[in-house]
Amino acid sequence: MSVKLLLEKAHVEGIKSYEVYRREGGYRAAEKAFKLTPAEITEEVKKSGLRGRGGAGFPTGLKWSFLAKPEGVPRYLVCNADESEPGTFKDRYLMEFIPHILIEGMIISSFALGSNRSYIYIRGEYAWVADILETAIGEARANGWLGKNIQNSGFDCEMYVHRGAGAYICGEETALLESLEGKRGNPRIKPPFPAVKGLYGCPTVVNNVETLAAVVPIINITGEEYAKIGVGRSTGTKLISACGNIKKPGIYEIDMTISVEEFIYSDEYCGGIANGKRLKACIPGGSSVPILPANLLLKTAKGETRYMNYESLSDGGFATGSMMGSGGFIVLDEDQCVVKHTYTLSRFYWHESCGQCSPCREGTGWLEKIMRNMENGKGTMSDIDLLWDVQRRIEGNTICPLGDAAAWPVAAAIRHFRDEFEWHVLNPEKCLTENYGLAHYADPIQVTT
Amino acid sequence: MADEIKKDTAAKVKVTIDGITTEVAPGTSIIEAARQIGGAVAPPAMCYYKSLEGSGGRCRTCLVEVTQGSAANPRPIPKLVASCRTSVEEGMVVKNITSERVLDARDGVVEFLLINHPLDCPICDQAGECDLQDLSYSHGNEGTRYKFVRRTFILEDIGPYIKLHMTRCILCYRCIHVADQITEKRIHGVMDRGDRAFISTYISRAIDNDFSGNMIDVCPVGALTDRTFRFKNRVWFTKPVYVHRDCENPKCCGKATAWMRGDEIFRVTTRDNEWGEVQIIDGEPAWICNTCRFEKKQVSDWVIEGPATVRKISVVNVNKYRNTIKPKETLMDVMGGLKPNLLMNIRSVSEVNDPDIKLSELNRPAIARDFDIANDIDNKIPENPGNAEKYNSELLKSSTKEN
């Protein structure tokens, strides 16, 4: 039985409201935090080994310690709730069902960072979630957790919900800040980093919803205890939003010690592949991380069991591994077409590119057009090499990681499923109606149905 | 001016670019340091413009490889960095043209910039002074691998003086920085996103600001063109001369380049430096106002200073062999008194070039069949075909007979 820290109380009736959340032990961490100094809280977070849950996995405590603290300049905490990665929906669940855990985490973090104005930048499509958050903020303010002199600690903090307009690029932290300032959501050219020059030119920390929510259990059980959960540098618990061809799609909180095989097939989690089909491939961390075929997903290239944590999932680099990413676990069964799937992703990145830097602006469009041809049986063999060349020249040469995010899925699909691409080229008519099937990657698990 | 004083007093940092070490003021960008060295070491730039604050970082043509971050922290930077937005550090080692990675990435960027750029150079007013033309000439491929329909937009007049040809735009954002920093108020911007992004004015508003004409000069391609000059002349037929006048506008420096043909001024632009950017005169970028640019087209309006300096790579420079020295060693000297005929015996290169027949003995242009040794038809080639039709018909007859 795994440890639950964030979703422990998610199913309590009425946990959305302040009264129930408080009765269930909410805001105890905040009470505790106000008795500590900001430096002590940062130290706790550092000790916990918490890593950013937004995708990159950067250590949160380290990020906080980078925050410049010049005299007389305000500092800001911004919560990145612009969760737009296809396949990721963990933040929505957290905000929708237990909004107060985010607000509590943000109060503690604001206190630790000295931010008197904190913002939640939420994507426009989460309109109803923004309403929930605003209600929750109102309740927190009414009970003295926001506003002037919070709980007689002498600390003032205001919290605002800012609704985005639904652009994926605004999930990139500097684009988010631009958008928050009321400008066009173009990523800024780094350096300077937000920790030095962020929102309105002031030092800013941008953290994911889950990261900020995880501060609450860290303060509650102390950083050292939190670090004991999990394995290696993957400490604590992680929310995984599982979707695709599995029996039980949904949000799972895992403690990063279980194997991928257990996660997919055990009844506690995904419950196996739906309809008695076989596993073909999986994107383990949201649409932008490389896709892995079944054999490389369950076992690493060295033949070791692959676990659901940062290190194990990225074992083997991009050649035979993938990334933990944001935890959007997308499972494909034998009936899914990888070419079509890659085309869908390419279309998404082409649509969401901000158009600021040339490799991404032109390259994503080009990838999308070639992939469309490929999917519709109009591709040629040279197109496969062209795809590889185009993605190679986008990756790493762009301002923000969207270019990489657009390139990686294409690269991984060609790397692992080149035979399927070739089949599409060789069978231009058949590929419109039929499917390639399992490829040469046999499902290592024999399913008995 | 202030910059120069600072340079002299402040401690300088050493930076090595392509094996050449130079000393620059701290905080200088890599591209500026490379420009001090000059030549091919300076990375090309499409969006960076020194006089415009905040420009650069977007086109990615100036990517360089940093093999040593600084003397204190000698680790290399794993990704290629935009040289226009990265400051130099003491002991930094940068690779530009000596790095395969950089050249490959730049090749890619040029390809990306060109996939949606129309190849309408023959009718484009920018041709001859176009940064993208120069860039694709130096870094591009001869063909394209893009086989889809190119993105197009409808031509737009933005204001009385400027024509916006959005199809040619590479979204360098330079004109936006000009509008932000030089004109009173920016009334144009980028709409939409991705490869659908385009420059436009807010609904039905024309750009009529006093300094808007500078947008034309900073545009690296032919997306913003001068409506008073459109299709009047090719740039390489006009002769640039430095001119000045006392401009009523206090912000206008009144120093410009007039492009003349005969006694006529065809257009007026700012004075450019060797990197295609506006010159800094008396410590200020020498921007000119719209009156000087668009309305003063009479020679009597200006005081002519003399011929303008032209960029070395500019097409205007072509066939002007000023200050060239005749080589002392002629080819004959090099070849030891032999009269140069062919520098290489082409027949030695491949068998194709060594047919049995003697080409000089043919009394007509050689055709493919002449080289087809195995083909017997060769023997049937008439001695004097007279005309091609007769010759062809005879060939046709002979081949039908065989069948």
Interface residues (C-beta under 8 A of the other chain):
Chain A: A167 I169 R184 I189 W350 H351 E352 S353 C354 G355 Q356 C357 S358 P359 R361 E362 G363 T364 G365 W366 K369 L386 V390 R392 R393 I394 G396 N397 T398 I399
Chain B: G56 G57 R58 C59 R60 T61 L63 K79 L80 A82 R85 D104 A105 D107 G108 V109 E111 F112 L113 I115 N116 R145 Y146 F148 I170 L171 Y173 G189 V190 D192 R193 G194 D195 R196 A197
